Amino acid sequence: MVFKHWPLVRDVRFTLKSRRYLRGAHKRRPDLNWDEFRRIARHFKRDDMGSLAERGYLFQLASDLPADASVVEIGSWMGASTCFIAGGLKGASPKIQAVDNFAGQSTCGEDAAWYQRHFQALGEGSTLGFFKSNMAALGFAARAEPVIADSLAAARQLAARRGAVDFIFIDGDHSYQACCADIEAWAPFVKRGGVMAFHDFGSRAHGVSQAIFEATKAGRFAEIVGVAGTIIAFRM
Ligand SMILES: C[S@@+](CC[C@H](N)C(=O)[O-])C[C@H]1O[C@@H](n2cnc3c(N)ncnc32)[C@H](O)[C@@H]1O
């Protein structure tokens, strides 16, 4: 095992990293509940799907939504991003619809092989069990409903929610074609003034960046809300 993956080393690294991140986060946004963020981050300290800065930004975007917000996530994997969003939501009954085929698929170039290895190492045929147990462990099961479907099938299934969603986070299939199709299918779901965010903008998943550039040029987004790591968020 690589030195940095030894449990004690990993824990110390996590503690130092999260302390450093949280010092800055508290300064930037003293109004947010960073204790809740820390609780979620500790649960996912072995997760490697996003940096603390990216997780913190998702938490911030969710915290800035109105109470009882309606959220859709495309690509939930084991639910880490879902939990960071859920932790920021306010009100008695906010809802996240977490769309994923839960089959650990990626059709994006070199990422496909990485996924396949990661997925096989789990020793399960689906990530749904991990998703559910993470929601239960953090108390988010009532807020986050898994939608077990391919992205475009889910968009057809949830058609009644068009124009009614406050926030959509897209982190599913990272190929150019799929990202274009996700923008096309899901942009109409976001309320005017709502937010659409993407993971992996500017990453090695070049198709994601290309699809976002083209959508920006075509005037699909009203303005940029912000960028953190490879997350970019737009107001619709
Ligand atoms: C990068 S992972 C998501 C990571 C997660 N958002 C996080 O940050 O913890 C991508 C996920 O998208 C899902 N996925 C890929 N293509 C999809 C598609 N066409 N429809 C639905 N889900 C898809 C995969 O099963 C995988 O779980």
The ligand as an SDF file (V2000), in Angstrom:
LIG
                    3D

 27 29  0  0  0  0  0  0  0  0999 V2000
  -17.8500   11.2160  -11.5610 C   0  0  0  0  0  0  0  0  0  0  0  0
  -19.0540   10.0930  -11.0140 S   0  0  0  0  0  0  0  0  0  0  0  0
  -20.0500   11.1150  -10.0100 C   0  0  0  0  0  0  0  0  0  0  0  0
  -19.3560   11.5230   -8.7640 C   0  0  0  0  0  0  0  0  0  0  0  0
  -20.2360   12.2390   -7.7880 C   0  0  0  0  0  0  0  0  0  0  0  0
  -20.9640   13.3530   -8.3870 N   0  0  0  0  0  0  0  0  0  0  0  0
  -19.3880   12.7760   -6.6480 C   0  0  0  0  0  0  0  0  0  0  0  0
  -18.8340   13.8860   -6.8230 O   0  0  0  0  0  0  0  0  0  0  0  0
  -19.2840   12.1120   -5.6230 O   0  0  0  0  0  0  0  0  0  0  0  0
  -20.0370    9.8910  -12.4540 C   0  0  0  0  0  0  0  0  0  0  0  0
  -21.2980    9.0840  -12.2430 C   0  0  0  0  0  0  0  0  0  0  0  0
  -22.1100    9.2770  -13.3910 O   0  0  0  0  0  0  0  0  0  0  0  0
  -22.7950    8.0900  -13.6740 C   0  0  0  0  0  0  0  0  0  0  0  0
  -23.1630    8.1120  -15.0900 N   0  0  0  0  0  0  0  0  0  0  0  0
  -22.3390    8.0650  -16.1740 C   0  0  0  0  0  0  0  0  0  0  0  0
  -23.0570    8.1510  -17.2960 N   0  0  0  0  0  0  0  0  0  0  0  0
  -24.3490    8.2660  -16.9370 C   0  0  0  0  0  0  0  0  0  0  0  0
  -25.5680    8.3910  -17.6550 C   0  0  0  0  0  0  0  0  0  0  0  0
  -25.6030    8.4380  -18.9960 N   0  0  0  0  0  0  0  0  0  0  0  0
  -26.7160    8.4830  -16.9630 N   0  0  0  0  0  0  0  0  0  0  0  0
  -26.7140    8.4320  -15.6060 C   0  0  0  0  0  0  0  0  0  0  0  0
  -25.5890    8.3280  -14.8670 N   0  0  0  0  0  0  0  0  0  0  0  0
  -24.4310    8.2430  -15.5230 C   0  0  0  0  0  0  0  0  0  0  0  0
  -21.8240    6.9790  -13.3150 C   0  0  0  0  0  0  0  0  0  0  0  0
  -22.5430    5.8030  -13.0160 O   0  0  0  0  0  0  0  0  0  0  0  0
  -21.1000    7.5830  -12.0990 C   0  0  0  0  0  0  0  0  0  0  0  0
  -21.6910    7.1320  -10.9120 O   0  0  0  0  0  0  0  0  0  0  0  0
  1  2  1  0
  2  3  1  0
  2 10  1  0
  3  4  1  0
  4  5  1  0
  5  6  1  0
  5  7  1  0
  7  8  2  0
  7  9  1  0
 10 11  1  0
 11 12  1  0
 11 26  1  0
 12 13  1  0
 13 14  1  0
 13 24  1  0
 14 15  1  0
 14 23  1  0
 15 16  2  0
 16 17  1  0
 17 18  1  0
 17 23  2  0
 18 19  1  0
 18 20  2  0
 20 21  1  0
 21 22  2  0
 22 23  1  0
 24 25  1  0
 24 26  1  0
 26 27  1  0
M  CHG  2   2   1   9  -1
M  END
$$$$
